[in-house]
Amino acid sequence: MGTLAALLVAAWFALAPGHSPPAAPALAPGHSPPAGPARVPAARETSATPLGAAAVMTRYLAALAALRRPPAVSFEFALSQLGLHDMEQTHRVYRSGRSERDETLAIDGYTLKAPSVRIINGRSPHYDIATVAPRPDTYRFTPVAARKTPGGYAYVFRTALRRPRAFGVREIEVDSRSFLPAVVRFATTGNGARGAGELRYGRAELYWVVREAAITARLRDGKRARERIVWTRYRFPPSLPAQTFRAPRPRPRPSAVAPVPGLAPPPAPGVAPPPVPRPAPPAVTPARKPPAV
């Protein structure tokens, strides 16, 4: 996709060399979680008064441990970028496990007649909240505030990495209904560039999904660049057909027309066809004069 995020070290959420992502919840032997948005545990009632920081952290960690992912998901996203490569794109994505089909639908306001398709295997969902959300084993948490929201409270925590990494979460806002991060603010460095931005999450059916991402970066040459991605149209089918993740067949190119015996070959492009010969009119025999009587 050529995004600004890809310019920075290992994209926005990949970890620096030598580090590994946070461990996922333990599963039964022989089972592994399919990649995709995380299923949200049942919403809890919000009390009239905000909870203490320790109670919020307990519920936050329990909500992360209870995350589950759907077997398949489809969605669309709109990407806009300024400063690095000014562009706008719209994509539709189908994902199941670690397989992904990425269809480019529109570029710079022009809808493609046929989508440009990329099949990607072995991809992890970088924006998955289970990957992005900070945990106490890698971050220090400092409670900041409990902000009133229309649905309850947003519990704000400032976070600091215990060990330096290329990507780091600086602050989160924990939603009081799901106790999952609704906002994640981060900073990242790499390839001589520095950036900061935020991710916004919300519920889609049973799952906690990324809704918006924004980043502003100062590039190696000192220029500034901005990027914004908005995700919409989430769907969670029970499965996707196997052909979804097969590369499309290339379109057949028009082949030369073989000449038919007895007919002239078609003219070359830009050349007027030769005139069609017309048959000569039949000869007219003059009428004989009647003999004189």
Buried (B, 14 or more C-beta within 10 A) or exposed (E): BEBBBBBBBBBBBBBBEEEEBBEBEEEEEEEEBBBBBBBBBEBEEBEEEBBEBEEBBEBBBEBBEBBBBBBBBBBBBBBBBBBBEEBBBBBBBBBBBBBBBBBBBBEEEEEEEEBEEBBEEEEEBBBBBBBBBBBEEBBEBEBBEBEEBEEBBBBBBBBEBEEEBBBBBBBBBBBBBBBBBBBBBBBBBBEEBBBBBBBBBBBBEBBBBBBBBBBBBBBEEEEEBBBBBBBEEBEBEEEBEEEBBEEEEEEEEEEEEEEEEEEEEEEEEEEEEEEEEEEEEEEEEEEEEEEEE
